[in-house]
Amino acid sequence: MKFSRMKFNGYLATATLVTAATLTTAATLTGCAASGAQPTPPRAATTTATGQAGAGAATDSAGAGAEAGAGAGAGTEAGATTGHAGAGEAAEVARTEAAATGHAGTGAGVEVATVRGPRIAVYQLKGASSPWRELASPNDYGAERVFLVERRDGEWLRVLLPIRPNGSTGWIRTGDVTLTRTTHRVEVDPARFRFTVYDGARVLRTGKVATGRDDTPTPPGRYFFTELVRPPDPRGPYGAYAFGLSGFSPTLKSFAGGPGQLAIHGTDDAAAIGTQASHGCVRVGNADITWMAKNLAIGTPVVVKG
């Protein structure tokens, strides 16, 4: 069990770091928390990323919080929406997949790189003699460092980086990471206040969200989950779980003692779901964030539509 001090918009607490184990055909979500046993993910169609969850990843508004217990699904559909996407939806899936991976129509998902050692060298240019920067693993919040792979070129990988500005990329060596693959993807449509979770072209779950206010917007872009935290009180400001994202607020350079990092998390303010209410984070119902914690691994890509 790991604990970390976290501050989300002035909310100070000791949070449990949840470990999202590698999702293979026999995967489970491991770790422990004060409220009881961790959920267990179902069988996954393909191998996805290994990642540890960290605290302090999400920043959001003080008024938001968790619904009363993980069973409450404020703003969510009555149960998951499942089945195959229609023709128009499938075309949109293909376009999004192409944007995220550079490979249209393959349906093969994306690769996630998990850092093997305590640090990794990141290069601004492929084949550069000196690294541009080094990043530690675990990250600042105790989570195993992962990257979303955008391109593979021999022994080099171009990866999406969890740094400012949003969308920054760099090159790492394949020998420094373990590569896995996921066909899962989360899409957030701020205009419709809706999220959709896909497995390839298949819709796994959909529901409503709250997004950033006009002065603290939720920025469009391509991100990935960097850590998962379980707050001590599922009825508190961040709900049952919070997934940190690799992106940051475009207007808040720091927030509640953190770097203004974005997140997808639960909420206790059911009335705010379906509105612009946050400091940039995406809020979902507790039933939805609990489902995500059970089924999605660290490294899962997240697309916020513009």
C-alpha positions as CSV (number, residue, x, y, z in Angstrom):
1,M,0.0,0.0,0.0
2,K,1.3,3.5,-0.9
3,F,0.0,6.8,0.4
4,S,0.7,10.3,-0.9
5,R,-0.3,13.8,0.1
6,M,-2.4,15.4,-2.5
7,K,-3.9,18.8,-3.0
8,F,-6.7,19.2,-5.6
9,N,-7.9,22.8,-5.5
10,G,-7.2,23.3,-1.9
11,Y,-8.5,19.8,-0.9
12,L,-5.7,18.3,1.2
13,A,-5.8,14.6,2.0
14,T,-3.9,11.4,2.2
15,A,-4.8,9.4,-0.9
16,T,-4.2,5.8,-1.7
17,L,-2.1,5.1,-4.8
18,V,-3.9,2.4,-6.8
19,T,-1.8,0.0,-8.9
20,A,-3.3,-0.7,-12.3
21,A,-1.7,-4.1,-13.2
22,T,-0.9,-5.1,-16.8
23,L,-4.3,-6.0,-18.4
24,T,-3.7,-9.3,-20.1
25,T,-6.2,-12.1,-20.3
26,A,-5.7,-12.8,-16.6
27,A,-5.3,-9.2,-15.3
28,T,-6.5,-7.8,-12.1
29,L,-6.5,-4.3,-10.6
30,T,-4.3,-4.6,-7.5
31,G,-3.6,-2.5,-4.5
32,C,-5.5,-1.7,-1.3
33,A,-7.5,1.1,0.1
34,A,-9.2,2.0,3.4
35,S,-12.7,1.4,1.9
36,G,-12.1,-2.3,1.0
37,A,-11.0,-4.5,-1.8
38,Q,-10.0,-3.1,-5.2
39,P,-12.2,-3.8,-8.2
40,T,-11.0,-6.5,-10.6
41,P,-11.0,-5.7,-14.4
42,P,-12.6,-8.2,-16.7
43,R,-10.6,-10.0,-19.4
44,A,-9.0,-7.7,-21.9
45,A,-9.0,-8.4,-25.6
46,T,-5.4,-7.3,-26.0
47,T,-2.4,-6.5,-23.7
48,T,-2.5,-2.9,-22.4
49,A,-0.2,-0.8,-20.5
50,T,1.3,-1.5,-17.1
51,G,1.1,1.5,-14.8
52,Q,1.0,2.5,-11.1
53,A,-1.4,5.2,-10.0
54,G,-0.2,8.3,-8.4
55,A,-1.8,11.1,-6.3
56,G,-1.8,14.7,-7.0
57,A,-2.4,14.3,-10.7
58,A,-5.7,16.0,-11.0
59,T,-6.6,19.6,-10.5
60,D,-10.2,20.8,-10.4
61,S,-12.6,23.2,-8.8
62,A,-13.3,23.3,-5.1
63,G,-17.1,23.0,-5.4
64,A,-16.9,19.6,-7.2
65,G,-16.8,16.3,-5.4
66,A,-17.8,12.7,-5.4
67,E,-21.3,11.4,-5.5
68,A,-22.5,9.5,-2.5
69,G,-20.7,6.3,-3.0
70,A,-19.4,4.5,-6.1
71,G,-22.8,3.0,-6.8
72,A,-24.3,6.4,-7.5
73,G,-24.1,7.3,-11.2
74,A,-25.1,11.0,-11.3
75,G,-25.2,12.2,-14.9
76,T,-24.5,8.7,-16.2
77,E,-26.6,6.4,-18.3
78,A,-28.4,3.6,-16.6
79,G,-25.7,1.1,-17.1
80,A,-23.1,0.9,-19.8
81,T,-23.8,1.4,-23.5
82,T,-22.5,-1.5,-25.5
83,G,-22.5,-2.8,-29.0
84,H,-20.8,-1.8,-32.3
85,A,-20.7,1.7,-33.6
86,G,-22.7,2.6,-36.6
87,A,-21.3,3.5,-39.9
88,G,-20.9,7.2,-39.2
89,E,-19.5,6.5,-35.7
90,A,-17.1,4.0,-37.1
91,A,-15.8,6.5,-39.6
92,E,-15.2,9.0,-36.7
93,V,-13.4,6.3,-34.8
94,A,-11.1,5.6,-37.7
95,R,-10.4,9.3,-38.1
96,T,-9.6,9.6,-34.4
97,E,-7.4,6.5,-34.4
98,A,-5.5,7.8,-37.4
99,A,-4.9,11.1,-35.6
100,A,-3.7,9.4,-32.5
101,T,-1.5,6.7,-34.1
102,G,-0.7,7.8,-37.6
103,H,-2.1,4.6,-38.9
104,A,-5.6,4.8,-40.3
105,G,-8.0,1.9,-40.4
106,T,-5.7,-0.7,-38.8
107,G,-7.9,-1.2,-35.7
108,A,-4.7,-2.4,-34.0
109,G,-4.8,0.2,-31.2
110,V,-1.8,2.0,-29.9
111,E,1.5,1.1,-28.1
112,V,2.3,2.2,-24.6
113,A,5.9,2.4,-23.4
114,T,6.6,1.6,-19.8
115,V,10.0,2.8,-18.5
116,R,12.2,0.0,-17.3
117,G,14.7,1.8,-15.1
118,P,14.7,4.6,-12.6
119,R,15.2,7.3,-15.3
120,I,14.8,7.6,-19.0
121,A,16.6,9.9,-21.5
122,V,14.3,11.8,-23.8
123,Y,15.8,13.3,-27.0
124,Q,14.4,16.2,-29.0
125,L,15.6,14.7,-32.2
126,K,15.9,11.0,-33.2
127,G,19.5,9.9,-33.0
128,A,20.7,13.0,-31.1
129,S,24.0,12.5,-29.2
130,S,22.7,14.2,-26.0
131,P,19.3,13.9,-24.3
132,W,17.0,16.9,-24.2
133,R,15.8,16.0,-20.7
134,E,15.6,13.1,-18.3
135,L,12.4,11.9,-16.6
136,A,12.2,9.8,-13.5
137,S,10.3,6.6,-12.9
138,P,8.2,6.4,-10.8
139,N,6.9,9.9,-11.6
140,D,6.5,12.6,-9.0
141,Y,3.3,11.0,-7.7
142,G,4.7,7.5,-7.3
143,A,3.3,6.1,-10.5
144,E,5.3,4.0,-13.0
145,R,6.3,6.2,-15.9
146,V,4.5,5.5,-19.2
147,F,4.3,7.2,-22.6
148,L,1.9,6.9,-25.5
149,V,3.8,5.9,-28.6
150,E,3.1,7.9,-31.8
151,R,5.7,6.4,-34.1
152,R,8.2,3.6,-34.2
153,D,11.4,4.0,-36.3
154,G,13.9,1.2,-35.7
155,E,15.3,1.5,-32.2
156,W,13.6,4.8,-31.7
157,L,10.1,5.7,-30.5
158,R,8.4,9.1,-30.8
159,V,6.2,9.4,-27.8
160,L,3.7,11.9,-26.4
161,L,5.1,13.5,-23.3
162,P,3.4,14.5,-20.1
163,I,4.9,18.0,-20.1
164,R,3.9,21.6,-21.2
165,P,3.0,22.6,-23.8
166,N,0.3,20.0,-24.4
167,G,1.0,17.8,-27.3
168,S,4.8,17.9,-26.8
169,T,6.6,14.9,-28.2
170,G,10.1,13.5,-27.9
171,W,12.2,10.4,-28.9
172,I,13.2,7.5,-26.6
173,R,15.0,4.3,-27.2
174,T,13.1,1.0,-27.4
175,G,15.7,-0.7,-25.2
176,D,14.7,1.6,-22.3
177,V,11.1,0.6,-22.2
178,T,8.7,-2.3,-22.3
179,L,6.1,-2.1,-25.1
180,T,2.5,-3.2,-24.7
181,R,-0.6,-2.4,-26.7
182,T,-4.1,-1.3,-26.0
183,T,-7.2,-1.0,-28.2
184,H,-9.0,1.0,-25.6
185,R,-9.6,4.7,-26.0
186,V,-11.5,7.5,-24.2
187,E,-13.1,10.3,-26.2
188,V,-14.5,13.4,-24.6
189,D,-16.9,15.7,-26.5
190,P,-17.1,19.0,-24.6
191,A,-19.8,20.3,-27.0
192,R,-22.1,17.4,-26.1
193,F,-20.9,17.0,-22.5
194,R,-20.3,13.3,-23.2
195,F,-17.6,10.8,-22.9
196,T,-17.3,7.5,-24.9
197,V,-15.0,4.6,-24.1
198,Y,-14.1,2.4,-27.2
199,D,-12.4,-0.9,-27.7
200,G,-11.4,-0.4,-31.3
201,A,-14.6,0.5,-33.0
202,R,-16.8,-1.0,-30.3
203,V,-18.5,1.3,-27.8
204,L,-18.0,0.0,-24.3
205,R,-19.5,2.8,-22.2
206,T,-20.8,6.3,-22.6
207,G,-22.0,9.0,-20.2
208,K,-22.2,12.6,-19.4
209,V,-19.4,14.9,-18.2
210,A,-18.8,18.3,-16.8
211,T,-16.0,20.3,-18.4
212,G,-14.0,23.5,-17.7
213,R,-15.6,26.9,-17.4
214,D,-14.9,29.6,-20.1
215,D,-12.0,31.1,-18.1
216,T,-10.5,27.7,-17.2
217,P,-11.4,25.6,-20.3
218,T,-10.8,21.9,-20.9
219,P,-8.2,22.0,-23.7
220,P,-8.8,19.9,-26.8
221,G,-6.0,17.5,-27.6
222,R,-4.6,14.0,-27.4
223,Y,-3.6,12.8,-23.9
224,F,-3.1,9.6,-21.9
225,F,-3.7,8.4,-18.3
226,T,-0.6,8.9,-16.2
227,E,-1.7,7.7,-12.8
228,L,-4.8,6.6,-10.8
229,V,-5.6,7.8,-7.3
230,R,-8.2,6.7,-4.8
231,P,-9.2,9.6,-2.5
232,P,-9.9,8.7,1.1
233,D,-13.5,9.8,0.9
234,P,-15.5,8.7,-2.1
235,R,-18.0,11.4,-1.1
236,G,-15.3,14.1,-1.3
237,P,-14.4,16.5,-4.0
238,Y,-12.8,14.0,-6.4
239,G,-15.2,11.0,-6.1
240,A,-14.2,7.4,-6.0
241,Y,-11.2,7.7,-8.3
242,A,-9.2,10.2,-10.3
243,F,-7.1,9.5,-13.4
244,G,-4.3,12.0,-14.0
245,L,-3.9,13.1,-17.6
246,S,-0.7,13.9,-19.5
247,G,-2.1,17.4,-20.2
248,F,-2.3,20.7,-18.3
249,S,-4.6,23.7,-18.0
250,P,-3.9,26.4,-20.6
251,T,-4.8,29.1,-18.1
252,L,-3.6,27.9,-14.7
253,K,0.2,27.4,-14.5
254,S,-0.1,26.1,-10.9
255,F,-3.1,25.0,-8.9
256,A,-3.6,23.9,-5.3
257,G,0.2,23.3,-4.9
258,G,0.4,21.3,-8.2
259,P,1.3,22.1,-11.8
260,G,-2.2,22.6,-13.1
261,Q,-2.4,19.0,-14.4
262,L,-5.7,17.8,-15.9
263,A,-7.6,14.8,-14.8
264,I,-10.8,12.7,-15.3
265,H,-12.4,12.2,-11.9
266,G,-15.6,11.6,-10.0
267,T,-17.8,14.3,-8.4
268,D,-20.3,14.8,-5.6
269,D,-22.0,17.6,-7.5
270,A,-24.6,15.8,-9.6
271,A,-26.2,19.0,-10.8
272,A,-22.9,20.1,-12.4
273,I,-22.7,17.1,-14.8
274,G,-23.6,18.3,-18.2
275,T,-22.3,21.8,-17.6
276,Q,-19.1,23.9,-17.7
277,A,-18.2,23.7,-14.0
278,S,-14.5,22.8,-13.5
279,H,-11.1,24.4,-13.6
280,G,-10.3,22.3,-16.7
281,C,-10.7,18.7,-15.5
282,V,-13.4,16.3,-16.8
283,R,-15.9,15.2,-14.1
284,V,-17.9,12.1,-14.5
285,G,-20.3,10.2,-12.2
286,N,-18.8,7.9,-9.6
287,A,-20.3,4.8,-11.3
288,D,-18.4,5.8,-14.5
289,I,-15.1,6.6,-12.9
290,T,-15.3,3.3,-10.9
291,W,-16.0,1.4,-14.2
292,M,-12.9,3.2,-15.8
293,A,-10.8,2.2,-12.8
294,K,-11.8,-1.4,-13.3
295,N,-11.4,-1.6,-17.0
296,L,-8.8,1.0,-18.2
297,A,-5.0,0.9,-17.7
298,I,-2.5,3.6,-17.2
299,G,-1.4,4.7,-20.7
300,T,-4.9,4.5,-22.2
301,P,-5.2,7.3,-24.8
302,V,-7.7,10.1,-24.2
303,V,-8.9,12.4,-27.0
304,V,-10.7,15.7,-26.1
305,K,-12.4,16.9,-29.2
306,G,-12.1,20.6,-30.2
